């Protein structure tokens, strides 16, 4: 069963910045882009590098370790890395909502 979990106050998440929200078993990267908030697992599927240290180029978050890129809207790999040695690498994404200035993530 999924539940909405409070993650952050909306005004604490600036445009094109990355903040990490921690649950008991996951770290979720929160990104605000064009006034929409996206949430994805904070781990690159390649070697587990934290995506929060990556760079955001448009809607693509690039992993700091090997430059793999993931669309923050879908979690899909956009083939920007040095090499791709996995079939269909992707990052888990999560639905978000904002209510009364509070950002929640569906877990």
C-alpha positions as CSV (number, residue, x, y, z in Angstrom):
1,X,0.0,0.0,0.0
2,X,1.3,3.5,-0.9
3,X,1.2,6.5,1.4
4,X,1.9,10.2,0.9
5,X,4.9,11.1,3.0
6,X,5.9,14.7,3.8
7,X,9.3,15.5,2.3
8,X,10.1,19.2,2.5
9,X,8.6,22.7,2.7
10,X,8.1,23.9,-0.9
11,X,10.0,27.2,-0.3
12,X,13.1,25.2,0.8
13,X,13.4,23.7,-2.7
14,X,14.7,26.3,-5.1
15,X,14.4,26.1,-8.9
16,X,16.8,23.5,-10.4
17,X,18.2,22.6,-7.0
18,X,18.5,19.1,-5.6
19,X,17.5,18.2,-2.0
20,X,17.5,14.7,-0.6
21,X,14.6,13.3,1.4
22,X,15.5,10.2,3.5
23,X,13.1,7.5,4.5
24,X,13.9,4.5,6.6
25,X,15.1,2.5,3.5
26,X,15.5,5.1,0.7
27,X,17.1,8.4,-0.2
28,X,15.0,10.3,-2.7
29,X,16.3,13.2,-4.7
30,X,13.8,16.1,-5.0
31,X,14.3,18.5,-8.0
32,X,12.3,21.6,-8.8
33,X,12.3,22.3,-12.5
34,X,9.9,24.8,-14.2
35,X,7.9,25.0,-11.0
36,X,7.2,21.2,-11.0
37,X,8.7,19.0,-8.4
38,X,10.2,15.6,-9.4
39,X,11.3,12.8,-7.2
40,X,13.7,10.0,-8.0
41,X,15.8,7.5,-6.2
42,X,19.1,9.1,-5.2
43,X,21.2,6.1,-6.6
44,X,22.5,5.6,-10.0
45,X,21.8,2.0,-11.0
46,X,25.3,1.6,-12.5
47,X,27.4,1.8,-9.3
48,X,25.2,3.3,-6.7
49,X,26.7,6.8,-6.9
50,X,24.5,9.5,-5.3
51,X,22.7,11.4,-8.0
52,X,22.3,14.5,-5.8
53,X,26.0,15.3,-6.6
54,X,25.2,15.2,-10.3
55,X,24.5,18.0,-12.7
56,X,21.1,19.0,-14.1
57,X,21.0,19.8,-17.8
58,X,17.5,20.6,-18.9
59,X,15.5,17.6,-17.6
60,X,18.5,15.3,-17.6
61,X,20.3,14.6,-14.3
62,X,23.8,13.4,-15.0
63,X,25.5,11.0,-12.5
64,X,28.7,12.4,-11.1
65,X,30.6,9.1,-11.5
66,X,30.3,8.1,-15.1
67,X,28.0,10.8,-16.6
68,X,25.0,8.6,-17.1
69,X,22.0,10.8,-17.7
70,X,18.5,10.2,-16.5
71,X,15.3,12.0,-17.4
72,X,14.0,13.4,-14.1
73,X,10.4,13.1,-15.4
74,X,10.5,9.4,-16.2
75,X,13.8,8.0,-14.7
76,X,14.8,6.7,-18.2
77,X,18.4,6.6,-19.2
78,X,19.1,9.0,-22.1
79,X,22.4,7.4,-23.1
80,X,24.7,10.2,-22.1
81,X,27.2,8.1,-20.2
82,X,30.7,7.1,-21.1
83,X,29.4,3.6,-21.7
84,X,26.2,1.7,-21.0
85,X,26.8,-1.8,-19.7
86,X,23.2,-2.5,-18.6
87,X,20.0,-3.3,-20.4
88,X,17.5,-0.5,-20.0
89,X,19.1,1.3,-17.0
90,X,16.6,3.5,-15.2
91,X,16.1,5.2,-11.9
92,X,12.9,4.7,-9.9
93,X,10.7,7.8,-9.8
94,X,8.0,8.8,-7.4
95,X,4.8,10.9,-7.7
96,X,4.8,14.2,-5.8
97,X,2.2,16.6,-4.7
98,X,2.2,20.1,-3.1
99,X,-0.5,21.1,-0.6
100,X,-0.4,24.2,1.5
101,X,3.3,24.7,0.8
102,X,4.2,21.2,1.8
103,X,5.8,18.7,-0.7
104,X,4.8,15.0,-0.3
105,X,6.0,11.9,-2.0
106,X,4.0,8.8,-2.8
107,X,5.9,5.8,-1.3
